[in-house]
Amino acid sequence: MNRLAVAALLGAITLSGGAWLAADAIAQNPSPTRPGWNELNPSQREALAPLSSQWNSFDRDRKQKWIEVARKYPQLSPEGKQRMQERMVDFGRLTPEQRSTARSNFQRAYELPIDQRQALIQQYQELPVDQKKQLADKAKKKSEPARRTR
């Protein structure tokens, strides 16, 4: 085989291999789901700002859940807006299992009558700092196995 034929054959193999690699990369990293960050309206981008760097990696269902959260944002007080965005960052760092647990706990808390829920919040707020820390440490240890499986 002459050099030109060998070069053409190697080029064809390289191109087909490159196409295979590109197809494999596309299968592993599908195109971003909609809406993309730039497709959100200004109000949604303001509310979801802490998630901007992660937004395009979220699946469609997760984006829809956050868009629902963003709908409530304009009605919040300035303190509520700040608290919401701080918690967004924390929530965004959780594993899928931890997010599921947090949602479940939130749902259970809001199924309680408001007076009972407020009494429990008040009871927690009255705890000494060291007891609050013990509870936080206990919760952290409980969530560590989920982080390791990530």
C-alpha positions in Angstrom: 0.0 0.0 0.0 1.4 3.4 -0.9 1.8 6.1 1.7 -1.1 8.1 0.4 -3.5 5.1 0.7 -2.2 4.4 4.2 -2.6 8.1 5.2 -6.2 8.0 3.8 -7.0 4.8 5.7 -5.6 6.1 9.0 -7.5 9.4 8.5 -10.8 7.5 7.9 -10.2 5.4 11.0 -9.3 8.5 13.1 -12.4 10.3 11.8 -14.7 7.4 12.5 -13.1 6.9 15.9 -13.5 10.6 16.6 -17.2 10.5 15.6 -17.6 7.5 17.9 -16.0 9.4 20.8 -18.1 12.5 20.1 -21.3 10.4 20.0 -20.2 8.7 23.3 -19.6 12.2 24.9 -23.0 13.4 23.8 -24.6 10.3 25.3 -22.9 10.9 28.6 -23.5 14.6 28.6 -26.9 15.2 27.0 -27.7 18.8 25.9 -28.9 21.0 28.7 -32.6 20.9 29.5 -34.8 23.9 29.1 -35.2 26.4 30.3 -31.6 27.5 30.2 -30.5 30.2 32.6 -30.8 32.9 30.0 -34.3 31.8 29.2 -35.5 32.6 32.7 -37.2 36.0 33.2 -35.4 38.6 35.3 -37.6 37.9 38.4 -36.8 34.2 38.2 -33.0 34.9 37.7 -33.1 37.2 40.7 -34.8 34.6 42.9 -32.6 31.8 41.7 -29.3 33.7 41.5 -27.5 31.3 44.0 -28.1 28.5 41.6 -26.9 30.3 38.4 -23.7 28.3 38.1 -25.4 25.0 38.5 -28.7 25.8 36.7 -27.8 24.3 33.3 -26.8 21.0 34.8 -30.2 20.5 36.5 -32.7 18.0 34.9 -36.1 19.3 33.8 -38.0 18.2 37.0 -35.5 19.9 39.3 -35.7 23.1 37.3 -39.5 23.1 37.5 -39.3 22.7 41.3 -37.0 25.7 41.5 -39.2 27.7 39.2 -42.1 27.0 41.6 -40.0 28.3 44.4 -39.1 31.4 42.4 -42.8 32.3 42.0 -43.1 32.8 45.7 -40.0 35.0 46.0 -41.5 38.4 45.1 -44.0 38.1 48.0 -41.3 37.6 50.6 -40.0 40.2 53.0 -36.3 41.3 52.4 -35.3 39.0 55.3 -37.3 36.2 53.8 -35.7 36.7 50.4 -32.2 36.6 52.0 -33.1 33.5 54.1 -34.5 31.7 51.0 -31.4 32.4 49.0 -29.1 31.2 51.8 -31.0 28.0 52.1 -31.0 27.5 48.4 -27.2 27.3 48.5 -27.3 24.8 51.3 -30.1 22.8 49.6 -28.2 22.8 46.3 -25.2 21.1 48.0 -27.3 18.2 49.3 -27.2 14.8 47.7 -30.4 13.6 46.0 -31.1 11.4 49.1 -30.6 14.3 51.5 -32.9 16.5 49.3 -35.6 13.9 49.5 -35.3 13.7 53.3 -35.4 17.5 53.6 -38.5 17.6 51.5 -40.1 14.9 53.5 -39.3 16.6 56.8 -40.5 20.0 55.5 -43.8 18.3 54.4 -44.3 16.7 57.8 -43.6 19.9 59.6 -46.2 21.8 57.5 -48.8 19.1 58.1 -48.7 20.0 61.8 -51.2 22.6 63.0 -49.6 26.0 62.9 -49.8 26.5 66.7 -48.1 23.1 67.3 -45.4 23.9 64.6 -44.8 27.4 66.2 -44.5 25.8 69.7 -41.9 23.4 68.4 -39.9 26.2 66.8 -40.1 28.2 70.0 -39.0 25.2 72.0 -36.0 24.8 69.7 -35.1 28.5 69.9 -35.1 28.3 73.7 -32.5 25.5 73.7 -29.0 26.4 75.0 -26.4 26.9 72.2 -24.6 23.6 73.2 -27.8 21.6 72.8 -28.5 23.1 69.4 -24.9 22.3 68.4 -25.4 18.7 69.6 -28.5 18.4 67.5 -26.7 19.8 64.5 -23.8 17.4 65.0 -26.2 14.5 65.3 -28.0 15.5 62.0 -24.6 16.0 60.3 -23.4 12.5 61.4 -26.7 11.0 60.2 -26.2 12.5 56.7 -22.6 11.5 56.3 -23.2 8.0 54.9 -25.4 9.5 52.2 -22.5 11.9 51.2 -20.0 9.0 51.0 -22.2 7.1 48.5 -22.2 10.1 46.2 
